[in-house]
């Protein structure tokens, strides 16, 4: 049996003042005493739950195996390129922005933070705030921050289950309560908080405005495909696909060795099967990482399941087409 094989990761729960203690239906147990806002599925400190490396962290495996795990498109190869999270907003998140690759690299980070949100469930009226309204300058937005009216200058987007919202770096944004989301992002935690509704948390207005872009590619993405399989978003930073499966799925990478593949259960349970390794069962809220050196694998659902697959693009991909409605 090879030393490197697909593995299950243990989620890591992060407290946030805007979170909740009720993580159903994704997680049925109570986690800690304080509100949980994020469950990190592929954080560098997430621990492996299966196979010969059980107990080791994802970050340690990346240092040990490099591109054999992360893929030839991951730069640097010894750091996992994508951070996958579940988000549980019970209150508004701050109005914030993330730097692009060039700005992040100028301060010593390997990449910026482009992200997307897949809406797992949404209550009536759930929405996000996304990008500056047309003809809004950064000067006008800075004034609105100081006047505590910043949210009035952002586009308001209604969301419902099944939506995919793309948020490229430089987009001012905020998530409002009422939806559970899966976030796929470049593995960076660099966030500049621009406005926080008067909550007593540090703001980063100067750095945030410097990173802000007045026009971006952010918005809803129309899925491409049929009911059983659809590409939710193809972007320069990541691919996200959705599958509804009642029968075994035979999945392969776009290009052998290009990227690790991450499979996340949204609803139902399944197991990943790879030649030479033990089957790995996973349930909602869990992620299985298939190393880049495995170009093909099979997912066998238990009855039926909804799952997402995330990976880096093997070839150059343009920004996706989006809408703000």
N, C-alpha and C positions, 0 to 999 in steps of 0.2 A: 504494500500500500504506500503511495507516495507521501512524502513528508508534508507537502502542501496540498490541501484538498479543500473543497467547499466547506464553509462553517457557518454556524448560527451564532448571532451576537445577542448578548443580554442588553436590553434597553437601559438607558441611563436617564433618570428623571431629574428635571431641573425646576427648582422653585422660581416662580415669577409672581409679582404682585397682581398681575392681570389674569392669573390662572384660576384653577378650580381643583377641588379634591375629588370631584366626580368625573372620572375618566371613561365612563361607560359610553358606548358599547365596546370600545377598543380594549380597555383594561378593566377588569371587574373588581380588582382589589384596591383598597385604600393605600396610597403611597405617602408616608410621612404625615406631618402635622400641619403643614402649610400648603398654600395653593401651588399646584403644578401647572406650569404653562407649556413646557416642552418635554417630549420624550425623544431623546437622541438615539437613533438606531445604529448609526455608523460613526459615532464620535471616536476620537483616537483613544480615549480611555475606556470605551466599551469593551467588556471582556468576552472572550470566545467561550461558547457554551457547549461545543461539540468537538469531537476529533482529537488528534494528538496534541493540539495546542490549547486545549481547554484551560481556562484560567489566565491565559496571556491576554494582553490588550491588543486591539487592532493596530494601534500605533507601533507597538513592539514588533508585530508581524510585518508591518510595512518596512521597518528598518532592516529586518532580517532577510526578507525575500525580494524587496524592491519591485522591479517591473514584472517579475513573474506573477506577483499578486496584483499590483495596481495597473499594469499595462504600459505599453510603449508611449501612449499619448498622455500619461500622467507626468507632469513636470513640476516639481521633482518627483522621481519615481519612488522615493522612500517615505512619501506622505500620501495618505488616502485622499483622492481628489474630490470626492463628493460626500457631503454631510446630509443625511436624510433624517427628518424629524417628523413627529406628530405634533401639531399645535392645538392647544385647548384654550382659546381665548374666552374668558368670562367677563372681561372688561376691555376697553379699548387699549391697544398697544400704543406706545408713543409714536409720534410722527418722526420718521427716521430715514436715513439714506446710507447706502454702502458705496465704497469707492470702487472704481473699475481697476482692471489689472495694472495699468500704467501708474495710477496714483498709489495703489497698494505696494507695488514693487519699489516705488520711490522711497518708501519708509521701511523697506526690508521684508515685506510679506511676499510670498510666492505668487499670489493672485488676489484679485478682488472678490466681490461677492455678487454675482448674478444668481437669482433664485427663481423658483416658480412654486405655486401652491395648487395642489389638487384638492378640490372640495369633496370631502367624504360625506358629510351631512351638513345641512343648513336649515336653521329655523327661518320662518317667514320674516323678511326684512333684513336678513344678514347682508352685510356689504363690506367692501374694502375701499380705502381711499388710495388713489393711484395716480401719481404724476400731477404736475402743475397744470392748472386749467390753461387753455389757449391764451396766448398774449400776456401771460403772467411772467414778469421778470423776476430774477433772483432778488433784485432790490425791493420790489413790492412784497415778495414773500418774506424777506427779512423783516420788513416793517410789520407785517402781519404777525410774525412770531412775537415781537415785542408787544404788540397790541392784543395778543392772545386770541387772534382770529385766524390762525394759520390753516385750520381745517377747511375754512370757507374757500380757500384757493386751490383745493385739490379736487380731482375728478372723483365722483362717488359712483361706485360700480356695484350693482346688486349681484349676489352670487347664489347659486343653488348647487345641489349635489351633482357631481359630474363635471363641473366647470374646471378649467385649467387657466390660471392667471400667471402670465409671464412678467417678471420684474427684473429688467436688466439693471446692472449697476449704474448708479447716478439717478435713479428714479426715487423721488420722494414718495413715501408710502406709509400706510398704517392699516392694521387689521382691526376690524370692529368685532364685538362679541356675536355669538350665535352660530358659528360654524366650526366644525372640526376639519382640519386640513393636514395634508402631508406636504411638507416642504422639501424640495430638492434644491440644493445650492452648492456652489463652489465652497470648498471646505475652508471657510474663513469666518471668523466671528467678529470682524471689524464692523462696528455699527456706530454711526454718529446720530445721537438723539437730538433732534431739532426743536421739539415741542412736546410737552408732556401734560397738558391740561392742568397745570398748576401743581402736579405731584412733586414732592421734594426729592427729585433725582437730578443728578448732574446732566447738564446739556452740553452739546458740542457744536454750537452754532457756527463758529468760525470754520472749523474743519468740515462740518457738514455742508455748509453753503459752497465751500470750495469744491466738494465732491459732487454737488448737485448739477444735473443737466436739465435745461429748460424743456428740451424735447428728447424723448426716449422711444424705445420700441415696446414699452410695456402695454399690457392689455390682455383681454381674453383671447385664447387661441382656439380655433375650431378644430376638433379632433379629425384626423384623417384615417379612414378605415371603416370597418363594419362593426356590428355589435359584439362579435367575439374577440376582435383584436383591433385596437386603434393606437396610432401614434398621437399622444396627447400634445407633445411639443418636441420639435427638433430645433436645436439652437447651437451656437458655437461652443457652449459650455456643457451641455448635456442632452441626452435623449431620455424621454419618459414615455413608456408604453403601458397600455392597460389591456388586460386579458380577462375575459369571463370564460371559465373552463369547467366543463363537466367530464371531459376526457383528457388523457395525458397530453401535455404540450411538449413538443420537441423544439427547443430553443437553441439558437446558435448565435455567435457573435458576428458582427458585421465584417470584421477582419480579425483573423486569429492573432491573439496576443496584444490587441490594441487597448483593451480596457477590461478591468474587472466588471462583473455584472452583479447588480444588487436586485434581489427579488423580495418584495414586501407584500405580506398578506393584508388585504383590506377587509374582506369578509370571507368566512369559511377557512378551512384548513387544507394544507397540501404538504407534499414532501418533495424535496429535490433529490434526484438520482443522477449520479455521475459515475462513469466507469472507474473502477478501482477505489471507490470510497463508499462508506456506509450512507444509506438514505438519511436525509435530514428533514425531520418534520418541523413545520412552523405554523403558527396561528396568527390571528390579527394582532398587529402591533409589533411583530417580529420581522427581522430581516435576515436573509441568508446571503452571504457573499460568495460568489463563484469567482475564483482567481482568474486572471487574464490568460493563464496558460491552459485553461480548460475552454475550448472554443464551442463545445456543445454540451448540453445537459437536458434533462427531462424534468418537468414538473407534473406530478400526479396528484390531482385534487382528491380530497375525501368528500365524496358526493359532488359538490360544486364550490367554486370559489371565485373571488375577484382578487386580482393581484396586479401589482405594478412592477415593471422592470426599468431600472435606471442604469445608464452607462455613459461613458464619454464617446463623442462622435469619432469615428475612425478617419474621416475625411473632413475637409473644410465645409462648413455649413453656414448659410446666411442666417440673419436674424429672422425669427418667425413673423408671419403676418398676424396682426392683432387688431382688436377693436376695443373701444371704450364703452360699449353698451352691452 
